[in-house]
Amino acid sequence: MAFHTSIANNIRKIRKEKNITQLDLALAIGHKSMSTIGKIEAGLENKHYNVEQLYKIAKVLEVDICDFFISHQKG
């Protein structure tokens, strides 16, 4: 799994566990729509989060930014 994909998957998992919608997350980090979040989570258009976005997302989700980098791969 690609590095950016792993981060996006971890964020999506945490976001869903906390019952936060893509739109709510997008608005909280300064986006006007959820399209960027949706594209990142879906792995479309080679989109990924930058460091500033990761910092903001960690604050919104109330987690340590390191949680986004934990690998859940088996093997």
Secondary structure, 3 states (H helix, E strand, C coil): CCHHHHHHHHHHHHHHHCCCCHHHHHHHCCCCCCHHHHHHHHCCCCCCCCHHHHHHHHHHHCCCHHHHHCCCCCC
